[in-house]
Amino acid sequence: MKESTEKLQTYEYHRFLDEAGDTTFYGKGKVPLLGVEGVSLSFTLGMTRFREPLPELRDRIVKLQKEVENNPLFKTMESVKKRVQKGGFFFHAKDDSNDLKKVFFDFILGIDCTFQAVVARKSVDRFRKKHHDNEAEFYADLLSHLIKDKFNYPKLILNVAERQNSTSNKNLERAILLAFERYHKKYPEKEVVQNIRYGVHKFQDEPLLCVADYLCWVIQRVFEKGEVRFYEYLMPKISLVVDLYDTANYPKWKNYYNSKNPLSSKNKIGPPMS
């Protein structure tokens, strides 16, 4: 922890975080909604680490987005036109067509980055007992698992996609404190400094968040649809996926997925958990 931060490049201590799925558990009257159309069975929170200068990379994404705006193949698409009308096109996996996705998939494969994600299988019973029916607390718990091994860095700044109460200063500080406690419990003998800070950004204002968005989306497709082709295509950039509540695979850390233990269609979530 005594390492100087003066010589660090900006990209060495910045991370970019986004999510896929939703944190919805109940409808009106506190009726459970898991399994209802439009409500996800899981929630993915992911973080991208870039290994090249951020301003240049950001400019390349903006340039590519402008090319999409002017491309006859894409510019007449309603999803593209709507974003242009609201200030400019930006990549967003949930709403992009497959041919648009291919454009950004190939861009991601051509840059130097790695990605980690934590996936939570949604359970109403667990949400009630562990997270006290609080969506922000659910988000903070997942974030703490994503960053709990990051206190060995001399400096870290989380650039987080804005998500209402979940990304309030209070909730992000709660997540960092919880991560700090988990790290200290695992390594009580280590000198630990709370080295993590954060900034919250509107998704469309920070182009680098698009990479995390796309990579979260491909992970989410595996758990929601059992669809692995997008995941397999981008696997070179995905270093780790933790299926947090995959209790059946806890022995020998089998719920930690990487190139040696890749996700498969078997990770698709079945009927909603009570």
Buried (B, 14 or more C-beta within 10 A) or exposed (E): EEEEEEEBEEBBBBBBBBBBBBBBBBEEEEEBBBEEEEBBBBBBBBBBBBEEEBEEBBEBBBEBBEEBBEBEEBEEBEBBBEBBEEEEBBBBBEEBEEEBBEBBBEBBEEBEBBBBBBBBBBBBEBBBEEBEEBBBBBBBBBBBBBBBBBBBBBBBBBBBBBBEEBBBEEBBEBBBBBBBEBBBEEEEEEEBBEBBEBEBBEBBEBBBBBBBBBBBBBBBBBBBEBBBEBBBBBBEBBBBBBBBBBEEBEEEEEBBBBEEBBBEEEBBBEEBBE
